[in-house]
Amino acid sequence: MSNVLFIISNILIAYAVCVVAVTLVRKPTDIRYTFLNLFRHRRRSAVTLMAITLGGVAVFIFGGFVDYSFYALREQTIRTNLGHIQIYQQGYMANGNSRSLQYTIKDYTKVKALLLADPMIAEQTKTITGQLEFSGIISQYDKGVSTFFAGVGIEPKTSLLLGALDTIISGSDLSDVKPLNITLGSGVSNMLNAGYDDWTDLLVVNPEGGQNAMSALVRGVFRSGIKDYDDTAIKVPLATAQHLLQTEDVSKIIMLLQDTSQTEAVMARVKEIVGANNLPLEVHAWDELAIFYHQVVNLFEGIFLFIKTIVSIIVVFMIGNTLMMNVIERTREIATLRALGLSKSYIGRLFILEGIIIGLIGAVLSVFFGLIIAMLININGVPMPPSPGYTQGYLAFVMWDQDMHLFWFSCALPLVTALIASIIPSRRAANLVIAEAFRFV
């Protein structure tokens, strides 16, 4: 749907540009005549321009807000233990989600060295890390409480990058810890009533089906802002998790890149290396795994489309009303021009030109005031409540310098709607009967 509207808008913009270009070449005085007629009634034209500008500014600001929201959600999703690229044992996505310990990657160190040996991957990669996922029961026997957890064994040093958006609310992270130290999600901490320097007990099932247990000291409590994650997550040093589960494997290899835009290129290169070395691995990009992200994006895009539609309809009626009033008030003038020998197509083109001119002015004003308001908002941001599924609010900004499509639409909206709104008045003016028009009072 959006692609169809984009094509139609481009066609209308091209037509408007052609009309202006032809007029400038063949009869440039028509441009001056159009300006004089358009602003003959300054108050009405000013109100119309104000409506066009407000509509364009609203679309510009809201579009920039949506772009920033998408960017912030994307980066938070990537940096909450997802990364840009994930590598699994072959068959994991089809069968291993519920049996993660049966689909683990062997020779993690060898695979990591193989990837970093490639110059292109090494240049674009911020870090490569292995993680071991497991689950079990965590308890505080002296308090008589326990809860289910979803644990992940991480390499402490790389966790500073991959978990960069996690907020430590008590204690510290795992970057420099002893083997028996762990960190808890805020929800787990609340359920256990456990915090920094408290001892807990972990009970897990290893890949062979046996039960293992260990006591661990809480090093810190973290909050990612994602409630479901914080309610079950704990982090353990990778070596400790491997010892607890009696394995040397990892569940997945995560690659965090320097720039999200390089994901496809790096993933293609990783697949080439995996294929060339006959490794039984499968490679997935972050957007294949981030289902919640796509749900939020689709929701916002639907809201944005609805707002654009409403604004477009309002602008069309405002401009159409102005041009139709011009036709009615200039009925005798139009009749005189027709009596002097001007063709219907020429009269119609004059009113089309008026619509295009007011649309162009509205486009320039929309972008100008939109930029000023966006810069003012971006000084301190706008406090926003938590998104669905999140526990932390955030500061919203208007991201206007990363997406040229936003500028295109803010300019296209006034011009296209003005062109559409001028069609009916131009046809009415062109089809006036000369004799009846002279009798118009």
C-alpha positions as CSV (number, residue, x, y, z in Angstrom):
1,M,0.0,0.0,0.0
2,S,2.7,2.5,1.0
3,N,4.7,1.7,-2.2
4,V,1.6,2.4,-4.4
5,L,1.1,5.8,-2.6
6,F,4.8,6.5,-3.0
7,I,4.6,5.9,-6.8
8,I,1.4,7.9,-7.2
9,S,2.9,10.8,-5.2
10,N,6.0,10.8,-7.4
11,I,3.9,10.9,-10.5
12,L,1.9,13.9,-9.2
13,I,5.1,15.7,-8.2
14,A,6.6,15.1,-11.6
15,Y,3.5,16.5,-13.2
16,A,3.6,19.6,-11.0
17,V,7.3,20.2,-11.8
18,C,6.5,19.8,-15.5
19,V,3.7,22.4,-15.3
20,V,5.9,24.9,-13.5
21,A,8.8,24.3,-15.9
22,V,6.6,24.7,-19.0
23,T,5.1,27.8,-17.7
24,L,8.5,29.4,-16.9
25,V,9.7,28.6,-20.4
26,R,6.6,29.5,-22.5
27,K,4.9,32.2,-20.4
28,P,6.7,33.2,-17.2
29,T,4.3,36.1,-16.7
30,D,1.7,33.5,-15.6
31,I,3.7,32.8,-12.5
32,R,3.5,36.5,-11.5
33,Y,-0.2,36.5,-12.4
34,T,-0.8,33.4,-10.2
35,F,0.9,34.9,-7.2
36,L,-1.1,38.1,-7.5
37,N,-4.4,36.1,-7.7
38,L,-3.5,33.8,-5.0
39,F,-2.7,36.5,-2.5
40,R,-5.5,38.9,-3.6
41,H,-7.3,37.8,-0.4
42,R,-4.4,37.7,2.0
43,R,-6.3,36.6,5.1
44,R,-7.8,33.6,3.4
45,S,-4.5,32.6,1.8
46,A,-2.7,33.0,5.1
47,V,-5.2,30.7,6.9
48,T,-4.8,28.1,4.1
49,L,-1.0,28.3,4.3
50,M,-1.2,28.0,8.1
51,A,-3.3,24.8,7.8
52,I,-0.9,23.4,5.2
53,T,2.1,24.3,7.3
54,L,0.7,22.9,10.6
55,G,-0.2,19.7,8.8
56,G,3.3,19.4,7.3
57,V,5.0,20.2,10.6
58,A,2.9,17.7,12.5
59,V,3.8,15.0,10.0
60,F,7.5,16.0,10.2
61,I,7.7,16.0,14.0
62,F,5.7,12.8,14.4
63,G,7.6,11.1,11.7
64,G,10.9,12.1,13.4
65,F,9.6,10.8,16.7
66,V,8.6,7.5,15.2
67,D,12.0,7.2,13.5
68,Y,13.7,7.8,16.9
69,S,11.4,5.3,18.6
70,F,12.3,2.7,16.0
71,Y,16.0,3.4,16.4
72,A,15.9,3.3,20.2
73,L,13.8,0.1,20.3
74,R,16.1,-1.5,17.7
75,E,19.3,-0.7,19.6
76,Q,17.8,-1.8,22.9
77,T,16.7,-5.0,21.3
78,I,20.1,-5.7,19.8
79,R,22.0,-4.9,23.0
80,T,19.9,-6.9,25.3
81,N,21.8,-10.2,24.7
82,L,20.6,-10.4,21.1
83,G,23.4,-8.9,19.1
84,H,23.4,-8.2,15.3
85,I,24.1,-11.8,14.2
86,Q,23.6,-15.1,16.0
87,I,25.1,-18.4,15.1
88,Y,23.6,-21.7,16.2
89,Q,24.2,-25.4,15.7
90,Q,22.4,-26.6,12.6
91,G,18.8,-27.5,13.4
92,Y,18.5,-25.3,16.5
93,M,15.8,-23.0,15.2
94,A,13.7,-25.9,14.0
95,N,14.1,-28.2,17.1
96,G,16.3,-26.6,19.7
97,N,14.3,-23.8,21.2
98,S,12.8,-26.2,23.7
99,R,15.9,-28.4,23.9
100,S,18.7,-25.9,23.8
101,L,21.2,-28.1,25.6
102,Q,20.9,-30.8,22.8
103,Y,21.8,-28.3,20.1
104,T,25.0,-26.8,21.3
105,I,28.1,-25.5,19.3
106,K,31.3,-27.5,19.8
107,D,34.8,-25.9,19.3
108,Y,33.5,-22.4,20.1
109,T,37.1,-21.0,20.4
110,K,38.0,-22.4,17.0
111,V,34.9,-20.9,15.3
112,K,35.5,-17.5,16.9
113,A,39.2,-17.5,15.7
114,L,38.1,-18.4,12.2
115,L,35.6,-15.5,12.0
116,L,38.1,-13.0,13.5
117,A,40.7,-14.1,11.0
118,D,38.6,-12.6,8.2
119,P,39.7,-9.0,7.6
120,M,36.2,-7.8,6.6
121,I,34.5,-9.4,9.7
122,A,37.2,-8.2,12.0
123,E,36.9,-4.6,10.8
124,Q,33.1,-4.5,11.2
125,T,32.8,-6.4,14.4
126,K,32.8,-4.9,17.9
127,T,32.8,-8.2,19.7
128,I,32.1,-11.9,19.3
129,T,31.0,-13.8,22.3
130,G,29.6,-17.2,23.2
131,Q,26.7,-17.8,25.5
132,L,25.3,-20.9,27.1
133,E,21.5,-20.9,27.8
134,F,20.0,-23.0,30.5
135,S,17.1,-22.9,33.0
136,G,16.3,-24.2,36.4
137,I,15.3,-23.3,39.9
138,I,17.0,-20.6,42.0
139,S,16.3,-20.6,45.8
140,Q,17.1,-19.0,49.1
141,Y,16.6,-21.8,51.5
142,D,17.0,-19.8,54.6
143,K,14.1,-17.6,53.5
144,G,12.1,-20.5,52.1
145,V,11.6,-19.0,48.6
146,S,12.4,-20.2,45.1
147,T,11.5,-19.3,41.5
148,F,12.1,-20.4,38.0
149,F,15.0,-18.7,36.1
150,A,16.3,-18.6,32.6
151,G,20.0,-18.3,32.9
152,V,22.7,-17.4,30.5
153,G,26.4,-18.0,30.8
154,I,28.3,-15.0,29.5
155,E,31.9,-14.0,29.0
156,P,32.2,-11.2,31.6
157,K,34.4,-8.8,29.5
158,T,32.1,-8.9,26.5
159,S,29.0,-8.4,28.6
160,L,30.0,-4.7,29.0
161,L,29.3,-4.2,25.3
162,L,26.4,-6.7,24.7
163,G,24.6,-5.7,27.8
164,A,25.5,-2.0,27.6
165,L,21.9,-0.9,28.1
166,D,21.3,-3.0,31.3
167,T,21.2,-0.8,34.3
168,I,22.9,-2.1,37.5
169,I,20.6,-1.0,40.3
170,S,22.5,-2.8,43.0
171,G,26.1,-4.1,43.3
172,S,28.1,-4.4,40.1
173,D,28.2,-6.4,36.8
174,L,30.1,-9.5,36.0
175,S,33.1,-7.8,34.3
176,D,35.5,-8.7,37.1
177,V,34.2,-11.5,39.3
178,K,34.9,-14.7,41.1
179,P,33.6,-17.9,39.5
180,L,30.7,-18.3,41.9
181,N,29.3,-14.8,41.5
182,I,26.1,-14.1,39.6
183,T,23.8,-11.2,38.8
184,L,20.0,-11.3,39.0
185,G,17.3,-9.6,37.0
186,S,15.3,-7.1,39.1
187,G,12.2,-9.3,38.9
188,V,14.1,-12.4,40.2
189,S,15.7,-10.3,42.9
190,N,12.3,-9.1,44.1
191,M,10.8,-12.6,44.1
192,L,13.7,-14.0,46.1
193,N,14.1,-10.9,48.2
194,A,17.8,-11.3,47.4
195,G,20.3,-8.6,46.7
196,Y,24.0,-7.8,46.7
197,D,26.1,-10.2,48.8
198,D,23.3,-12.8,49.4
199,W,23.9,-16.5,48.8
200,T,21.5,-18.4,46.5
201,D,21.3,-22.0,45.3
202,L,20.9,-23.0,41.7
203,L,19.4,-26.4,40.6
204,V,19.7,-27.3,36.9
205,V,19.4,-30.4,34.6
206,N,22.5,-31.1,32.6
207,P,22.5,-32.3,28.9
208,E,22.6,-35.9,30.0
209,G,19.5,-35.5,32.2
210,G,21.2,-35.5,35.5
211,Q,20.7,-32.8,38.2
212,N,23.4,-30.5,39.3
213,A,23.4,-27.8,42.0
214,M,25.6,-25.0,43.2
215,S,25.6,-22.1,45.6
216,A,26.3,-18.7,44.1
217,L,26.9,-15.3,45.6
218,V,24.8,-12.4,44.2
219,R,27.2,-9.9,42.7
220,G,24.6,-7.4,41.5
221,V,21.0,-6.8,40.4
222,F,20.3,-5.4,36.9
223,R,17.3,-4.0,35.0
224,S,17.1,-4.1,31.2
225,G,13.7,-2.3,31.1
226,I,12.0,-5.4,29.5
227,K,9.7,-6.8,32.3
228,D,9.4,-10.4,31.0
229,Y,13.2,-10.6,30.7
230,D,14.0,-9.1,34.1
231,D,11.4,-11.4,35.8
232,T,13.4,-14.6,34.9
233,A,16.9,-13.6,33.9
234,I,20.1,-14.4,35.7
235,K,23.7,-14.1,34.4
236,V,26.5,-16.4,35.2
237,P,30.2,-16.4,34.0
238,L,30.4,-18.7,31.0
239,A,33.1,-21.0,32.6
240,T,30.9,-21.4,35.7
241,A,27.8,-22.3,33.6
242,Q,29.8,-24.8,31.6
243,H,31.1,-26.4,34.8
244,L,27.6,-26.5,36.3
245,L,26.2,-28.2,33.2
246,Q,29.2,-30.4,32.7
247,T,29.8,-29.3,29.1
248,E,32.4,-27.3,27.1
249,D,29.9,-26.2,24.5
250,V,28.0,-22.9,24.0
251,S,24.3,-22.5,22.9
252,K,25.1,-19.7,20.4
253,I,27.7,-17.3,19.2
254,I,26.7,-13.7,19.2
255,M,28.3,-11.0,17.0
256,L,27.9,-7.3,17.9
257,L,28.8,-5.1,15.0
258,Q,30.1,-1.5,14.8
259,D,27.1,-0.4,12.7
260,T,23.7,-2.0,12.3
261,S,23.6,-1.1,8.6
262,Q,26.5,-3.6,8.0
263,T,24.4,-6.6,9.2
264,E,23.5,-8.0,5.8
265,A,27.0,-7.7,4.4
266,V,28.7,-9.3,7.4
267,M,26.1,-12.0,7.7
268,A,26.7,-12.9,4.0
269,R,30.4,-13.2,4.7
270,V,29.9,-15.3,7.8
271,K,27.7,-17.7,5.7
272,E,30.5,-18.0,3.1
273,I,33.0,-18.9,5.8
274,V,30.6,-21.4,7.4
275,G,30.0,-23.1,4.0
276,A,33.6,-23.1,3.0
277,N,34.6,-24.9,6.2
278,N,31.7,-27.3,6.2
279,L,30.7,-26.2,9.7
280,P,27.3,-27.6,10.9
281,L,26.1,-24.1,11.8
282,E,23.2,-21.8,10.9
283,V,23.4,-18.0,10.8
284,H,20.6,-15.6,11.6
285,A,20.3,-11.8,11.7
286,W,18.8,-9.9,14.6
287,D,15.6,-8.9,12.7
288,E,14.8,-12.6,12.1
289,L,14.7,-13.1,15.9
290,A,13.2,-9.9,17.2
291,I,9.5,-10.7,16.8
292,F,8.4,-8.1,19.4
293,Y,10.3,-5.4,17.6
294,H,8.5,-6.0,14.3
295,Q,5.1,-6.0,16.1
296,V,5.8,-2.6,17.6
297,V,7.1,-1.2,14.3
298,N,4.0,-2.5,12.4
299,L,1.8,-0.9,15.1
300,F,3.5,2.5,14.8
301,E,3.5,2.4,11.0
302,G,-0.2,1.8,11.1
303,I,-0.8,4.8,13.4
304,F,1.5,7.0,11.3
305,L,-0.3,6.1,8.1
306,F,-3.7,6.9,9.8
307,I,-2.4,10.3,10.9
308,K,-0.9,11.1,7.5
309,T,-4.3,10.2,5.9
310,I,-6.3,12.5,8.3
311,V,-3.8,15.4,7.8
312,S,-3.9,14.9,4.0
313,I,-7.7,15.0,3.9
314,I,-7.8,18.2,6.0
315,V,-5.2,19.9,3.8
316,V,-7.1,18.9,0.6
317,F,-10.3,20.4,1.9
318,M,-8.6,23.6,3.1
319,I,-6.9,24.2,-0.2
320,G,-9.9,23.1,-2.2
321,N,-12.1,25.6,-0.3
322,T,-9.6,28.5,-1.0
323,L,-9.3,27.8,-4.7
324,M,-13.1,27.2,-5.1
325,M,-13.8,30.6,-3.5
326,N,-11.3,32.1,-5.9
327,V,-13.2,30.6,-8.8
328,I,-16.6,31.9,-7.5
329,E,-15.3,35.4,-6.8
330,R,-13.5,35.6,-10.2
331,T,-16.4,34.3,-12.3
332,R,-16.8,37.4,-14.4
333,E,-13.0,37.7,-14.7
334,I,-12.8,34.2,-16.0
335,A,-15.6,34.9,-18.5
336,T,-13.7,37.9,-19.8
337,L,-10.5,35.9,-20.3
338,R,-12.5,33.2,-22.2
339,A,-14.2,35.9,-24.3
340,L,-10.8,37.2,-25.2
341,G,-10.0,33.9,-26.7
342,L,-8.1,32.0,-24.0
343,S,-8.7,28.2,-24.1
344,K,-10.3,26.1,-21.4
345,S,-7.0,24.2,-20.9
346,Y,-5.2,27.5,-20.3
347,I,-7.8,28.7,-17.7
348,G,-7.6,25.2,-16.0
349,R,-3.9,25.3,-16.0
350,L,-3.9,28.7,-14.2
351,F,-5.8,27.3,-11.3
352,I,-3.7,24.1,-11.2
353,L,-0.7,26.5,-11.1
354,E,-2.2,28.3,-8.1
355,G,-2.6,25.0,-6.3
356,I,1.0,24.0,-7.1
357,I,2.4,27.4,-5.9
358,I,0.5,27.3,-2.6
359,G,1.7,23.7,-2.2
360,L,5.3,24.7,-2.8
361,I,5.2,27.5,-0.3
362,G,3.6,25.2,2.2
363,A,6.3,22.6,1.7
364,V,9.1,25.1,2.3
365,L,7.4,26.5,5.4
366,S,6.6,23.0,6.7
367,V,10.2,21.9,6.6
368,F,11.5,25.2,7.9
369,F,9.3,25.3,11.0
370,G,9.6,21.5,11.4
371,L,13.4,21.8,11.7
372,I,13.1,24.7,14.2
373,I,10.7,22.8,16.4
374,A,12.6,19.6,16.2
375,M,15.8,21.3,17.3
376,L,14.1,22.9,20.2
377,I,12.6,19.5,21.3
378,N,16.0,17.8,20.9
379,I,17.6,20.2,23.4
380,N,16.2,18.3,26.4
381,G,13.9,15.6,24.8
382,V,10.4,14.8,25.9
383,P,9.8,12.4,28.8
384,M,7.8,9.4,27.7
385,P,6.1,6.6,29.7
386,P,7.3,3.0,29.3
387,S,6.4,1.2,26.1
388,P,4.2,-1.9,26.2
389,G,6.2,-4.7,28.0
390,Y,8.8,-2.3,29.4
391,T,9.3,-1.0,32.9
392,Q,11.3,2.2,32.2
393,G,10.3,5.4,30.5
394,Y,12.6,7.2,28.1
395,L,13.4,10.5,26.6
396,A,12.0,10.9,23.2
397,F,13.8,13.0,20.5
398,V,13.0,13.9,16.9
399,M,15.4,12.1,14.5
400,W,15.3,14.2,11.5
401,D,18.8,13.9,10.1
402,Q,18.9,10.2,9.5
403,D,16.0,9.6,7.1
404,M,15.6,11.6,3.9
405,H,12.3,10.0,3.4
406,L,10.9,12.2,6.2
407,F,12.0,15.3,4.3
408,W,10.5,13.9,1.1
409,F,7.1,13.2,2.6
410,S,7.0,16.6,4.5
411,C,7.5,18.3,1.1
412,A,5.3,15.9,-0.9
413,L,2.3,16.1,1.4
414,P,1.6,19.9,0.9
415,L,2.4,19.7,-2.9
416,V,0.5,16.6,-3.7
417,T,-2.6,17.5,-1.6
418,A,-2.6,21.0,-3.1
419,L,-2.4,19.6,-6.6
420,I,-5.3,17.2,-5.9
421,A,-7.3,20.0,-4.3
422,S,-6.9,22.2,-7.3
423,I,-8.4,19.7,-9.8
424,I,-12.1,20.3,-9.1
425,P,-11.8,24.2,-9.0
426,S,-9.7,24.2,-12.2
427,R,-12.3,22.1,-14.0
428,R,-15.1,24.3,-12.8
429,A,-13.3,27.4,-13.9
430,A,-12.5,25.9,-17.3
431,N,-16.0,24.8,-18.0
432,L,-17.8,28.0,-17.1
433,V,-20.3,29.1,-19.8
434,I,-19.3,32.5,-21.0
435,A,-22.8,34.0,-21.3
436,E,-23.9,32.7,-17.9
437,A,-20.7,33.8,-16.3
438,F,-21.2,37.4,-17.4
439,R,-24.6,37.4,-15.7
440,F,-23.1,36.2,-12.4
441,V,-23.4,38.7,-9.6
